């Protein structure tokens, strides 16, 4: 799978944060209880552009900008 960014940007303008998310009322976690979610953030705006349930279990998170593909977890 590849995430596609339609604007102009550099790979270093993105970061990936990993954490567990849970329902505030029940404490039930999203996805697999043992795997963290991955949040892909566009640094210039601070926006979370992608939230990947169980993304922490991926060996790579690939981002395409134009014709180039970058692994954000290298």
CHARMM internal coordinates of N, CA and C (Angstrom, degrees):
IC EDIT
DIST 1 N 1 CA 1.4488
DIST 1 CA 1 C 1.5222
ANGL 1 N 1 CA 1 C 109.63
DIST 1 C 2 N 1.3100
ANGL 1 CA 1 C 2 N 115.69
DIHE 1 N 1 CA 1 C 2 N 149.54
DIST 2 N 2 CA 1.4594
ANGL 1 C 2 N 2 CA 121.56
DIHE 1 CA 1 C 2 N 2 CA -179.89
DIST 2 CA 2 C 1.5240
ANGL 2 N 2 CA 2 C 108.40
DIHE 1 C 2 N 2 CA 2 C -136.19
DIST 2 C 3 N 1.3234
ANGL 2 CA 2 C 3 N 116.56
DIHE 2 N 2 CA 2 C 3 N 131.27
DIST 3 N 3 CA 1.4620
ANGL 2 C 3 N 3 CA 121.90
DIHE 2 CA 2 C 3 N 3 CA 171.83
DIST 3 CA 3 C 1.5209
ANGL 3 N 3 CA 3 C 106.91
DIHE 2 C 3 N 3 CA 3 C -83.99
DIST 3 C 4 N 1.3281
ANGL 3 CA 3 C 4 N 117.76
DIHE 3 N 3 CA 3 C 4 N 137.02
DIST 4 N 4 CA 1.4644
ANGL 3 C 4 N 4 CA 120.86
DIHE 3 CA 3 C 4 N 4 CA -177.33
DIST 4 CA 4 C 1.5207
ANGL 4 N 4 CA 4 C 109.14
DIHE 3 C 4 N 4 CA 4 C -116.25
DIST 4 C 5 N 1.3509
ANGL 4 CA 4 C 5 N 115.70
DIHE 4 N 4 CA 4 C 5 N 124.33
DIST 5 N 5 CA 1.4580
ANGL 4 C 5 N 5 CA 122.06
DIHE 4 CA 4 C 5 N 5 CA 175.62
DIST 5 CA 5 C 1.5195
ANGL 5 N 5 CA 5 C 107.23
DIHE 4 C 5 N 5 CA 5 C -102.06
DIST 5 C 6 N 1.3213
ANGL 5 CA 5 C 6 N 117.58
DIHE 5 N 5 CA 5 C 6 N 122.34
DIST 6 N 6 CA 1.4568
ANGL 5 C 6 N 6 CA 122.04
DIHE 5 CA 5 C 6 N 6 CA -173.68
DIST 6 CA 6 C 1.5090
ANGL 6 N 6 CA 6 C 115.43
DIHE 5 C 6 N 6 CA 6 C -84.29
DIST 6 C 7 N 1.3138
ANGL 6 CA 6 C 7 N 118.04
DIHE 6 N 6 CA 6 C 7 N -12.64
DIST 7 N 7 CA 1.4534
ANGL 6 C 7 N 7 CA 120.75
DIHE 6 CA 6 C 7 N 7 CA -179.34
DIST 7 CA 7 C 1.5160
ANGL 7 N 7 CA 7 C 111.79
DIHE 6 C 7 N 7 CA 7 C -93.35
DIST 7 C 8 N 1.3198
ANGL 7 CA 7 C 8 N 114.95
DIHE 7 N 7 CA 7 C 8 N -170.75
DIST 8 N 8 CA 1.4634
ANGL 7 C 8 N 8 CA 120.03
DIHE 7 CA 7 C 8 N 8 CA 174.40
DIST 8 CA 8 C 1.5213
ANGL 8 N 8 CA 8 C 107.80
DIHE 7 C 8 N 8 CA 8 C -95.91
DIST 8 C 9 N 1.3013
ANGL 8 CA 8 C 9 N 115.76
DIHE 8 N 8 CA 8 C 9 N 132.98
DIST 9 N 9 CA 1.4672
ANGL 8 C 9 N 9 CA 121.10
DIHE 8 CA 8 C 9 N 9 CA -178.91
DIST 9 CA 9 C 1.5169
ANGL 9 N 9 CA 9 C 108.42
DIHE 8 C 9 N 9 CA 9 C -165.82
DIST 9 C 10 N 1.3315
ANGL 9 CA 9 C 10 N 114.25
DIHE 9 N 9 CA 9 C 10 N 171.77
DIST 10 N 10 CA 1.4655
ANGL 9 C 10 N 10 CA 121.76
DIHE 9 CA 9 C 10 N 10 CA 173.57
DIST 10 CA 10 C 1.5269
ANGL 10 N 10 CA 10 C 107.62
DIHE 9 C 10 N 10 CA 10 C -114.28
DIST 10 C 11 N 1.3077
ANGL 10 CA 10 C 11 N 116.21
DIHE 10 N 10 CA 10 C 11 N 154.14
DIST 11 N 11 CA 1.4686
ANGL 10 C 11 N 11 CA 120.56
DIHE 10 CA 10 C 11 N 11 CA -179.32
DIST 11 CA 11 C 1.5259
ANGL 11 N 11 CA 11 C 111.60
DIHE 10 C 11 N 11 CA 11 C -59.94
DIST 11 C 12 N 1.3377
ANGL 11 CA 11 C 12 N 117.36
DIHE 11 N 11 CA 11 C 12 N -33.55
DIST 12 N 12 CA 1.4677
ANGL 11 C 12 N 12 CA 119.51
DIHE 11 CA 11 C 12 N 12 CA -178.22
DIST 12 CA 12 C 1.5273
ANGL 12 N 12 CA 12 C 112.83
DIHE 11 C 12 N 12 CA 12 C -73.04
DIST 12 C 13 N 1.3228
ANGL 12 CA 12 C 13 N 117.74
DIHE 12 N 12 CA 12 C 13 N -1.62
DIST 13 N 13 CA 1.4602
ANGL 12 C 13 N 13 CA 121.27
DIHE 12 CA 12 C 13 N 13 CA 175.91
DIST 13 CA 13 C 1.5344
ANGL 13 N 13 CA 13 C 111.60
DIHE 12 C 13 N 13 CA 13 C -89.59
DIST 13 C 14 N 1.3282
ANGL 13 CA 13 C 14 N 116.47
DIHE 13 N 13 CA 13 C 14 N 3.89
DIST 14 N 14 CA 1.4583
ANGL 13 C 14 N 14 CA 121.62
DIHE 13 CA 13 C 14 N 14 CA 179.58
DIST 14 CA 14 C 1.5227
ANGL 14 N 14 CA 14 C 109.57
DIHE 13 C 14 N 14 CA 14 C -119.14
DIST 14 C 15 N 1.3147
ANGL 14 CA 14 C 15 N 115.95
DIHE 14 N 14 CA 14 C 15 N 147.02
DIST 15 N 15 CA 1.4583
ANGL 14 C 15 N 15 CA 120.81
DIHE 14 CA 14 C 15 N 15 CA 174.15
DIST 15 CA 15 C 1.5151
ANGL 15 N 15 CA 15 C 107.99
DIHE 14 C 15 N 15 CA 15 C -137.34
DIST 15 C 16 N 1.3153
ANGL 15 CA 15 C 16 N 115.54
DIHE 15 N 15 CA 15 C 16 N 157.12
DIST 16 N 16 CA 1.4614
ANGL 15 C 16 N 16 CA 121.13
DIHE 15 CA 15 C 16 N 16 CA 177.40
DIST 16 CA 16 C 1.5204
ANGL 16 N 16 CA 16 C 107.87
DIHE 15 C 16 N 16 CA 16 C -120.24
DIST 16 C 17 N 1.3189
ANGL 16 CA 16 C 17 N 115.90
DIHE 16 N 16 CA 16 C 17 N 124.94
DIST 17 N 17 CA 1.4596
ANGL 16 C 17 N 17 CA 122.09
DIHE 16 CA 16 C 17 N 17 CA 174.62
DIST 17 CA 17 C 1.5241
ANGL 17 N 17 CA 17 C 108.12
DIHE 16 C 17 N 17 CA 17 C -108.97
DIST 17 C 18 N 1.3259
ANGL 17 CA 17 C 18 N 116.08
DIHE 17 N 17 CA 17 C 18 N 140.73
DIST 18 N 18 CA 1.4606
ANGL 17 C 18 N 18 CA 121.45
DIHE 17 CA 17 C 18 N 18 CA 179.59
DIST 18 CA 18 C 1.5205
ANGL 18 N 18 CA 18 C 109.34
DIHE 17 C 18 N 18 CA 18 C -116.39
DIST 18 C 19 N 1.3214
ANGL 18 CA 18 C 19 N 116.19
DIHE 18 N 18 CA 18 C 19 N 134.65
DIST 19 N 19 CA 1.4601
ANGL 18 C 19 N 19 CA 121.51
DIHE 18 CA 18 C 19 N 19 CA 176.39
DIST 19 CA 19 C 1.5241
ANGL 19 N 19 CA 19 C 109.05
DIHE 18 C 19 N 19 CA 19 C -164.18
DIST 19 C 20 N 1.3164
ANGL 19 CA 19 C 20 N 115.79
DIHE 19 N 19 CA 19 C 20 N 163.04
DIST 20 N 20 CA 1.4642
ANGL 19 C 20 N 20 CA 120.21
DIHE 19 CA 19 C 20 N 20 CA 172.03
DIST 20 CA 20 C 1.5190
ANGL 20 N 20 CA 20 C 107.80
DIHE 19 C 20 N 20 CA 20 C -87.29
DIST 20 C 21 N 1.3121
ANGL 20 CA 20 C 21 N 116.46
DIHE 20 N 20 CA 20 C 21 N 143.93
DIST 21 N 21 CA 1.4569
ANGL 20 C 21 N 21 CA 121.21
DIHE 20 CA 20 C 21 N 21 CA 171.89
DIST 21 CA 21 C 1.5206
ANGL 21 N 21 CA 21 C 107.59
DIHE 20 C 21 N 21 CA 21 C -116.75
DIST 21 C 22 N 1.3172
ANGL 21 CA 21 C 22 N 115.22
DIHE 21 N 21 CA 21 C 22 N 147.78
DIST 22 N 22 CA 1.4649
ANGL 21 C 22 N 22 CA 119.02
DIHE 21 CA 21 C 22 N 22 CA -177.94
DIST 22 CA 22 C 1.5201
ANGL 22 N 22 CA 22 C 110.01
DIHE 21 C 22 N 22 CA 22 C -146.44
DIST 22 C 23 N 1.3046
ANGL 22 CA 22 C 23 N 115.59
DIHE 22 N 22 CA 22 C 23 N 153.80
DIST 23 N 23 CA 1.4482
ANGL 22 C 23 N 23 CA 122.69
DIHE 22 CA 22 C 23 N 23 CA 174.60
DIST 23 CA 23 C 1.5255
ANGL 23 N 23 CA 23 C 108.11
DIHE 22 C 23 N 23 CA 23 C -67.03
DIST 23 C 24 N 1.3266
ANGL 23 CA 23 C 24 N 117.81
DIHE 23 N 23 CA 23 C 24 N 128.03
DIST 24 N 24 CA 1.4645
ANGL 23 C 24 N 24 CA 121.38
DIHE 23 CA 23 C 24 N 24 CA -177.04
DIST 24 CA 24 C 1.5258
ANGL 24 N 24 CA 24 C 112.57
DIHE 23 C 24 N 24 CA 24 C -62.81
DIST 24 C 25 N 1.3123
ANGL 24 CA 24 C 25 N 116.91
DIHE 24 N 24 CA 24 C 25 N -33.23
DIST 25 N 25 CA 1.4635
ANGL 24 C 25 N 25 CA 120.23
DIHE 24 CA 24 C 25 N 25 CA -176.26
DIST 25 CA 25 C 1.5266
ANGL 25 N 25 CA 25 C 112.89
DIHE 24 C 25 N 25 CA 25 C -83.22
DIST 25 C 26 N 1.3237
ANGL 25 CA 25 C 26 N 116.85
DIHE 25 N 25 CA 25 C 26 N -41.46
DIST 26 N 26 CA 1.4675
ANGL 25 C 26 N 26 CA 119.77
DIHE 25 CA 25 C 26 N 26 CA -173.65
DIST 26 CA 26 C 1.5234
ANGL 26 N 26 CA 26 C 113.41
DIHE 25 C 26 N 26 CA 26 C -103.96
DIST 26 C 27 N 1.3249
ANGL 26 CA 26 C 27 N 116.58
DIHE 26 N 26 CA 26 C 27 N -18.59
DIST 27 N 27 CA 1.4580
ANGL 26 C 27 N 27 CA 120.41
DIHE 26 CA 26 C 27 N 27 CA -176.97
DIST 27 CA 27 C 1.5160
ANGL 27 N 27 CA 27 C 113.63
DIHE 26 C 27 N 27 CA 27 C 78.53
DIST 27 C 28 N 1.3384
ANGL 27 CA 27 C 28 N 116.75
DIHE 27 N 27 CA 27 C 28 N 0.17
DIST 28 N 28 CA 1.4643
ANGL 27 C 28 N 28 CA 120.74
DIHE 27 CA 27 C 28 N 28 CA -179.62
DIST 28 CA 28 C 1.5281
ANGL 28 N 28 CA 28 C 109.71
DIHE 27 C 28 N 28 CA 28 C -67.66
DIST 28 C 29 N 1.3437
ANGL 28 CA 28 C 29 N 115.38
DIHE 28 N 28 CA 28 C 29 N 131.03
DIST 29 N 29 CA 1.4578
ANGL 28 C 29 N 29 CA 121.10
DIHE 28 CA 28 C 29 N 29 CA -178.95
DIST 29 CA 29 C 1.5230
ANGL 29 N 29 CA 29 C 111.45
DIHE 28 C 29 N 29 CA 29 C -84.82
DIST 29 C 30 N 1.3292
ANGL 29 CA 29 C 30 N 114.42
DIHE 29 N 29 CA 29 C 30 N 155.01
DIST 30 N 30 CA 1.4627
ANGL 29 C 30 N 30 CA 120.48
DIHE 29 CA 29 C 30 N 30 CA 174.35
DIST 30 CA 30 C 1.5186
ANGL 30 N 30 CA 30 C 109.25
DIHE 29 C 30 N 30 CA 30 C -74.11
DIST 30 C 31 N 1.3205
ANGL 30 CA 30 C 31 N 117.06
DIHE 30 N 30 CA 30 C 31 N 141.96
DIST 31 N 31 CA 1.4618
ANGL 30 C 31 N 31 CA 121.09
DIHE 30 CA 30 C 31 N 31 CA 175.53
DIST 31 CA 31 C 1.5155
ANGL 31 N 31 CA 31 C 112.73
DIHE 30 C 31 N 31 CA 31 C 60.36
DIST 31 C 32 N 1.3293
ANGL 31 CA 31 C 32 N 115.37
DIHE 31 N 31 CA 31 C 32 N -146.89
DIST 32 N 32 CA 1.4670
ANGL 31 C 32 N 32 CA 123.19
DIHE 31 CA 31 C 32 N 32 CA 179.68
DIST 32 CA 32 C 1.5268
ANGL 32 N 32 CA 32 C 108.78
DIHE 31 C 32 N 32 CA 32 C -71.54
DIST 32 C 33 N 1.3060
ANGL 32 CA 32 C 33 N 116.97
DIHE 32 N 32 CA 32 C 33 N 128.91
DIST 33 N 33 CA 1.4693
ANGL 32 C 33 N 33 CA 121.10
DIHE 32 CA 32 C 33 N 33 CA -177.71
DIST 33 CA 33 C 1.5242
ANGL 33 N 33 CA 33 C 113.61
DIHE 32 C 33 N 33 CA 33 C -59.76
DIST 33 C 34 N 1.3300
ANGL 33 CA 33 C 34 N 117.24
DIHE 33 N 33 CA 33 C 34 N -24.54
DIST 34 N 34 CA 1.4619
ANGL 33 C 34 N 34 CA 120.93
DIHE 33 CA 33 C 34 N 34 CA -175.93
DIST 34 CA 34 C 1.5235
ANGL 34 N 34 CA 34 C 114.06
DIHE 33 C 34 N 34 CA 34 C -94.92
DIST 34 C 35 N 1.3360
ANGL 34 CA 34 C 35 N 117.60
DIHE 34 N 34 CA 34 C 35 N -2.34
DIST 35 N 35 CA 1.4682
ANGL 34 C 35 N 35 CA 120.76
DIHE 34 CA 34 C 35 N 35 CA -175.60
DIST 35 CA 35 C 1.5266
ANGL 35 N 35 CA 35 C 109.65
DIHE 34 C 35 N 35 CA 35 C -119.65
DIST 35 C 36 N 1.3251
ANGL 35 CA 35 C 36 N 116.19
DIHE 35 N 35 CA 35 C 36 N 129.11
DIST 36 N 36 CA 1.4616
ANGL 35 C 36 N 36 CA 121.03
DIHE 35 CA 35 C 36 N 36 CA -178.99
DIST 36 CA 36 C 1.5290
ANGL 36 N 36 CA 36 C 111.73
DIHE 35 C 36 N 36 CA 36 C -75.83
DIST 36 C 37 N 1.3233
ANGL 36 CA 36 C 37 N 115.06
DIHE 36 N 36 CA 36 C 37 N 157.11
DIST 37 N 37 CA 1.4499
ANGL 36 C 37 N 37 CA 121.21
DIHE 36 CA 36 C 37 N 37 CA 172.86
DIST 37 CA 37 C 1.5333
ANGL 37 N 37 CA 37 C 108.64
DIHE 36 C 37 N 37 CA 37 C -83.04
DIST 37 C 38 N 1.3192
ANGL 37 CA 37 C 38 N 115.92
DIHE 37 N 37 CA 37 C 38 N 155.12
DIST 38 N 38 CA 1.4664
ANGL 37 C 38 N 38 CA 121.56
DIHE 37 CA 37 C 38 N 38 CA 177.11
DIST 38 CA 38 C 1.5230
ANGL 38 N 38 CA 38 C 107.85
DIHE 37 C 38 N 38 CA 38 C -115.01
DIST 38 C 39 N 1.3201
ANGL 38 CA 38 C 39 N 115.93
DIHE 38 N 38 CA 38 C 39 N 131.58
DIST 39 N 39 CA 1.4581
ANGL 38 C 39 N 39 CA 121.65
DIHE 38 CA 38 C 39 N 39 CA 178.80
DIST 39 CA 39 C 1.5217
ANGL 39 N 39 CA 39 C 108.14
DIHE 38 C 39 N 39 CA 39 C -117.33
DIST 39 C 40 N 1.3310
ANGL 39 CA 39 C 40 N 116.41
DIHE 39 N 39 CA 39 C 40 N 117.74
DIST 40 N 40 CA 1.4613
ANGL 39 C 40 N 40 CA 121.81
DIHE 39 CA 39 C 40 N 40 CA 179.98
DIST 40 CA 40 C 1.5203
ANGL 40 N 40 CA 40 C 107.26
DIHE 39 C 40 N 40 CA 40 C -93.43
DIST 40 C 41 N 1.3321
ANGL 40 CA 40 C 41 N 114.91
DIHE 40 N 40 CA 40 C 41 N 119.31
DIST 41 N 41 CA 1.4611
ANGL 40 C 41 N 41 CA 122.15
DIHE 40 CA 40 C 41 N 41 CA -173.41
DIST 41 CA 41 C 1.5173
ANGL 41 N 41 CA 41 C 109.93
DIHE 40 C 41 N 41 CA 41 C -113.89
DIST 41 C 42 N 1.3388
ANGL 41 CA 41 C 42 N 115.32
DIHE 41 N 41 CA 41 C 42 N 134.51
DIST 42 N 42 CA 1.4634
ANGL 41 C 42 N 42 CA 122.29
DIHE 41 CA 41 C 42 N 42 CA 174.15
DIST 42 CA 42 C 1.5273
ANGL 42 N 42 CA 42 C 106.83
DIHE 41 C 42 N 42 CA 42 C -90.29
DIST 42 C 43 N 1.3074
ANGL 42 CA 42 C 43 N 116.72
DIHE 42 N 42 CA 42 C 43 N 106.89
DIST 43 N 43 CA 1.4670
ANGL 42 C 43 N 43 CA 122.37
DIHE 42 CA 42 C 43 N 43 CA -171.53
DIST 43 CA 43 C 1.5315
ANGL 43 N 43 CA 43 C 114.98
DIHE 42 C 43 N 43 CA 43 C -57.70
DIST 43 C 44 N 1.3410
ANGL 43 CA 43 C 44 N 120.00
DIHE 43 N 43 CA 43 C 44 N -41.51
DIST 44 N 44 CA 1.4664
ANGL 43 C 44 N 44 CA 118.41
DIHE 43 CA 43 C 44 N 44 CA -177.63
DIST 44 CA 44 C 1.5292
ANGL 44 N 44 CA 44 C 114.18
DIHE 43 C 44 N 44 CA 44 C -57.64
DIST 44 C 45 N 1.3310
ANGL 44 CA 44 C 45 N 117.99
DIHE 44 N 44 CA 44 C 45 N -30.61
DIST 45 N 45 CA 1.4658
ANGL 44 C 45 N 45 CA 120.21
DIHE 44 CA 44 C 45 N 45 CA -179.59
DIST 45 CA 45 C 1.5233
ANGL 45 N 45 CA 45 C 112.77
DIHE 44 C 45 N 45 CA 45 C -111.14
DIST 45 C 46 N 1.3367
ANGL 45 CA 45 C 46 N 117.28
DIHE 45 N 45 CA 45 C 46 N -14.32
DIST 46 N 46 CA 1.4541
ANGL 45 C 46 N 46 CA 121.13
DIHE 45 CA 45 C 46 N 46 CA -176.43
DIST 46 CA 46 C 1.5197
ANGL 46 N 46 CA 46 C 113.73
DIHE 45 C 46 N 46 CA 46 C 76.63
DIST 46 C 47 N 1.3220
ANGL 46 CA 46 C 47 N 117.22
DIHE 46 N 46 CA 46 C 47 N 7.10
DIST 47 N 47 CA 1.4602
ANGL 46 C 47 N 47 CA 121.25
DIHE 46 CA 46 C 47 N 47 CA -177.77
DIST 47 CA 47 C 1.5237
ANGL 47 N 47 CA 47 C 111.89
DIHE 46 C 47 N 47 CA 47 C -77.48
DIST 47 C 48 N 1.3266
ANGL 47 CA 47 C 48 N 115.06
DIHE 47 N 47 CA 47 C 48 N 140.79
DIST 48 N 48 CA 1.4591
ANGL 47 C 48 N 48 CA 120.28
DIHE 47 CA 47 C 48 N 48 CA 168.30
DIST 48 CA 48 C 1.5216
ANGL 48 N 48 CA 48 C 105.63
DIHE 47 C 48 N 48 CA 48 C -83.22
DIST 48 C 49 N 1.3318
ANGL 48 CA 48 C 49 N 116.76
DIHE 48 N 48 CA 48 C 49 N 114.60
DIST 49 N 49 CA 1.4547
ANGL 48 C 49 N 49 CA 120.33
DIHE 48 CA 48 C 49 N 49 CA -178.81
DIST 49 CA 49 C 1.5189
ANGL 49 N 49 CA 49 C 112.28
DIHE 48 C 49 N 49 CA 49 C -90.65
DIST 49 C 50 N 1.3308
ANGL 49 CA 49 C 50 N 116.44
DIHE 49 N 49 CA 49 C 50 N -31.86
DIST 50 N 50 CA 1.4608
ANGL 49 C 50 N 50 CA 120.71
DIHE 49 CA 49 C 50 N 50 CA 178.98
DIST 50 CA 50 C 1.5184
ANGL 50 N 50 CA 50 C 108.78
DIHE 49 C 50 N 50 CA 50 C -138.97
DIST 50 C 51 N 1.3301
ANGL 50 CA 50 C 51 N 115.77
DIHE 50 N 50 CA 50 C 51 N 136.49
DIST 51 N 51 CA 1.4578
ANGL 50 C 51 N 51 CA 122.79
DIHE 50 CA 50 C 51 N 51 CA 171.66
DIST 51 CA 51 C 1.5207
ANGL 51 N 51 CA 51 C 106.31
DIHE 50 C 51 N 51 CA 51 C -118.41
DIST 51 C 52 N 1.3157
ANGL 51 CA 51 C 52 N 116.32
DIHE 51 N 51 CA 51 C 52 N 115.71
DIST 52 N 52 CA 1.4603
ANGL 51 C 52 N 52 CA 121.59
DIHE 51 CA 51 C 52 N 52 CA -174.71
DIST 52 CA 52 C 1.5262
ANGL 52 N 52 CA 52 C 109.78
DIHE 51 C 52 N 52 CA 52 C -107.40
DIST 52 C 53 N 1.3289
ANGL 52 CA 52 C 53 N 116.36
DIHE 52 N 52 CA 52 C 53 N 106.22
DIST 53 N 53 CA 1.4598
ANGL 52 C 53 N 53 CA 120.76
DIHE 52 CA 52 C 53 N 53 CA 177.77
DIST 53 CA 53 C 1.5250
ANGL 53 N 53 CA 53 C 108.03
DIHE 52 C 53 N 53 CA 53 C -62.57
DIST 53 C 54 N 1.3157
ANGL 53 CA 53 C 54 N 116.54
DIHE 53 N 53 CA 53 C 54 N 129.36
DIST 54 N 54 CA 1.4682
ANGL 53 C 54 N 54 CA 123.99
DIHE 53 CA 53 C 54 N 54 CA -176.71
DIST 54 CA 54 C 1.5262
ANGL 54 N 54 CA 54 C 112.45
DIHE 53 C 54 N 54 CA 54 C 63.34
DIST 54 C 55 N 1.3259
ANGL 54 CA 54 C 55 N 117.11
DIHE 54 N 54 CA 54 C 55 N 21.16
DIST 55 N 55 CA 1.4651
ANGL 54 C 55 N 55 CA 121.11
DIHE 54 CA 54 C 55 N 55 CA 179.98
DIST 55 CA 55 C 1.5112
ANGL 55 N 55 CA 55 C 113.38
DIHE 54 C 55 N 55 CA 55 C -62.90
DIST 55 C 56 N 1.3259
ANGL 55 CA 55 C 56 N 117.33
DIHE 55 N 55 CA 55 C 56 N -23.16
DIST 56 N 56 CA 1.4557
ANGL 55 C 56 N 56 CA 120.71
DIHE 55 CA 55 C 56 N 56 CA 177.82
DIST 56 CA 56 C 1.5146
ANGL 56 N 56 CA 56 C 113.37
DIHE 55 C 56 N 56 CA 56 C -65.55
DIST 56 C 57 N 1.3102
ANGL 56 CA 56 C 57 N 116.82
DIHE 56 N 56 CA 56 C 57 N -14.55
DIST 57 N 57 CA 1.4523
ANGL 56 C 57 N 57 CA 121.05
DIHE 56 CA 56 C 57 N 57 CA 178.36
DIST 57 CA 57 C 1.5194
ANGL 57 N 57 CA 57 C 113.68
DIHE 56 C 57 N 57 CA 57 C -88.38
DIST 57 C 58 N 1.3209
ANGL 57 CA 57 C 58 N 116.84
DIHE 57 N 57 CA 57 C 58 N -2.36
DIST 58 N 58 CA 1.4651
ANGL 57 C 58 N 58 CA 121.09
DIHE 57 CA 57 C 58 N 58 CA -178.95
DIST 58 CA 58 C 1.5259
ANGL 58 N 58 CA 58 C 110.58
DIHE 57 C 58 N 58 CA 58 C -84.63
DIST 58 C 59 N 1.3174
ANGL 58 CA 58 C 59 N 116.30
DIHE 58 N 58 CA 58 C 59 N 139.58
DIST 59 N 59 CA 1.4694
ANGL 58 C 59 N 59 CA 121.15
DIHE 58 CA 58 C 59 N 59 CA 177.01
DIST 59 CA 59 C 1.5216
ANGL 59 N 59 CA 59 C 110.87
DIHE 58 C 59 N 59 CA 59 C -73.70
DIST 59 C 60 N 1.3329
ANGL 59 CA 59 C 60 N 116.85
DIHE 59 N 59 CA 59 C 60 N -25.32
DIST 60 N 60 CA 1.4601
ANGL 59 C 60 N 60 CA 121.07
DIHE 59 CA 59 C 60 N 60 CA 177.97
DIST 60 CA 60 C 1.5222
ANGL 60 N 60 CA 60 C 108.88
DIHE 59 C 60 N 60 CA 60 C -150.00
DIST 60 C 61 N 1.3234
ANGL 60 CA 60 C 61 N 115.45
DIHE 60 N 60 CA 60 C 61 N 153.04
DIST 61 N 61 CA 1.4609
ANGL 60 C 61 N 61 CA 122.49
DIHE 60 CA 60 C 61 N 61 CA 171.96
DIST 61 CA 61 C 1.5190
ANGL 61 N 61 CA 61 C 105.11
DIHE 60 C 61 N 61 CA 61 C -126.16
DIST 61 C 62 N 1.3282
ANGL 61 CA 61 C 62 N 115.37
DIHE 61 N 61 CA 61 C 62 N 106.84
DIST 62 N 62 CA 1.4597
ANGL 61 C 62 N 62 CA 120.86
DIHE 61 CA 61 C 62 N 62 CA -173.47
DIST 62 CA 62 C 1.5182
ANGL 62 N 62 CA 62 C 111.56
DIHE 61 C 62 N 62 CA 62 C -94.35
DIST 62 C 63 N 1.3303
ANGL 62 CA 62 C 63 N 115.10
DIHE 62 N 62 CA 62 C 63 N 134.44
DIST 63 N 63 CA 1.4551
ANGL 62 C 63 N 63 CA 123.35
DIHE 62 CA 62 C 63 N 63 CA 179.41
DIST 63 CA 63 C 1.5167
ANGL 63 N 63 CA 63 C 108.84
DIHE 62 C 63 N 63 CA 63 C -121.19
DIST 63 C 64 N 1.3297
ANGL 63 CA 63 C 64 N 115.89
DIHE 63 N 63 CA 63 C 64 N 128.42
DIST 64 N 64 CA 1.4600
ANGL 63 C 64 N 64 CA 120.63
DIHE 63 CA 63 C 64 N 64 CA 176.43
DIST 64 CA 64 C 1.5210
ANGL 64 N 64 CA 64 C 109.25
DIHE 63 C 64 N 64 CA 64 C -102.63
DIST 64 C 65 N 1.3397
ANGL 64 CA 64 C 65 N 114.89
DIHE 64 N 64 CA 64 C 65 N 126.93
DIST 65 N 65 CA 1.4623
ANGL 64 C 65 N 65 CA 122.66
DIHE 64 CA 64 C 65 N 65 CA 173.83
DIST 65 CA 65 C 1.5219
ANGL 65 N 65 CA 65 C 105.17
DIHE 64 C 65 N 65 CA 65 C -125.09
DIST 65 C 66 N 1.3329
ANGL 65 CA 65 C 66 N 116.61
DIHE 65 N 65 CA 65 C 66 N 113.48
DIST 66 N 66 CA 1.4616
ANGL 65 C 66 N 66 CA 119.20
DIHE 65 CA 65 C 66 N 66 CA -173.96
DIST 66 CA 66 C 1.5157
ANGL 66 N 66 CA 66 C 108.94
DIHE 65 C 66 N 66 CA 66 C 62.60
DIST 66 C 67 N 1.3281
ANGL 66 CA 66 C 67 N 116.52
DIHE 66 N 66 CA 66 C 67 N -129.91
DIST 67 N 67 CA 1.4579
ANGL 66 C 67 N 67 CA 120.99
DIHE 66 CA 66 C 67 N 67 CA 179.56
DIST 67 CA 67 C 1.5095
ANGL 67 N 67 CA 67 C 114.30
DIHE 66 C 67 N 67 CA 67 C -93.51
DIST 67 C 68 N 1.3353
ANGL 67 CA 67 C 68 N 118.01
DIHE 67 N 67 CA 67 C 68 N 3.68
DIST 68 N 68 CA 1.4633
ANGL 67 C 68 N 68 CA 121.89
DIHE 67 CA 67 C 68 N 68 CA -176.38
DIST 68 CA 68 C 1.5241
ANGL 68 N 68 CA 68 C 111.24
DIHE 67 C 68 N 68 CA 68 C -104.90
DIST 68 C 69 N 1.3360
ANGL 68 CA 68 C 69 N 115.47
DIHE 68 N 68 CA 68 C 69 N 144.47
DIST 69 N 69 CA 1.4655
ANGL 68 C 69 N 69 CA 121.50
DIHE 68 CA 68 C 69 N 69 CA 177.29
DIST 69 CA 69 C 1.5210
ANGL 69 N 69 CA 69 C 108.73
DIHE 68 C 69 N 69 CA 69 C -119.46
DIST 69 C 70 N 1.3387
ANGL 69 CA 69 C 70 N 115.51
DIHE 69 N 69 CA 69 C 70 N 131.98
DIST 70 N 70 CA 1.4621
ANGL 69 C 70 N 70 CA 122.64
DIHE 69 CA 69 C 70 N 70 CA -177.23
DIST 70 CA 70 C 1.5252
ANGL 70 N 70 CA 70 C 109.22
DIHE 69 C 70 N 70 CA 70 C -123.64
DIST 70 C 71 N 1.3272
ANGL 70 CA 70 C 71 N 117.01
DIHE 70 N 70 CA 70 C 71 N 139.13
DIST 71 N 71 CA 1.4594
ANGL 70 C 71 N 71 CA 122.06
DIHE 70 CA 70 C 71 N 71 CA 173.42
DIST 71 CA 71 C 1.5245
ANGL 71 N 71 CA 71 C 107.29
DIHE 70 C 71 N 71 CA 71 C -90.32
DIST 71 C 72 N 1.3171
ANGL 71 CA 71 C 72 N 116.79
DIHE 71 N 71 CA 71 C 72 N 115.41
DIST 72 N 72 CA 1.4674
ANGL 71 C 72 N 72 CA 121.30
DIHE 71 CA 71 C 72 N 72 CA -175.29
DIST 72 CA 72 C 1.5219
ANGL 72 N 72 CA 72 C 114.05
DIHE 71 C 72 N 72 CA 72 C -78.34
DIST 72 C 73 N 1.3254
ANGL 72 CA 72 C 73 N 118.66
DIHE 72 N 72 CA 72 C 73 N -9.29
DIST 73 N 73 CA 1.4661
ANGL 72 C 73 N 73 CA 119.77
DIHE 72 CA 72 C 73 N 73 CA -178.79
DIST 73 CA 73 C 1.5224
ANGL 73 N 73 CA 73 C 112.73
DIHE 72 C 73 N 73 CA 73 C -109.34
DIST 73 C 74 N 1.3140
ANGL 73 CA 73 C 74 N 116.96
DIHE 73 N 73 CA 73 C 74 N 16.01
DIST 74 N 74 CA 1.4758
ANGL 73 C 74 N 74 CA 120.75
DIHE 73 CA 73 C 74 N 74 CA 177.98
DIST 74 CA 74 C 1.5091
ANGL 74 N 74 CA 74 C 108.79
DIHE 73 C 74 N 74 CA 74 C -71.25
END
COOR INIT
IC SEED 1 N 1 CA 1 C
IC BUILD
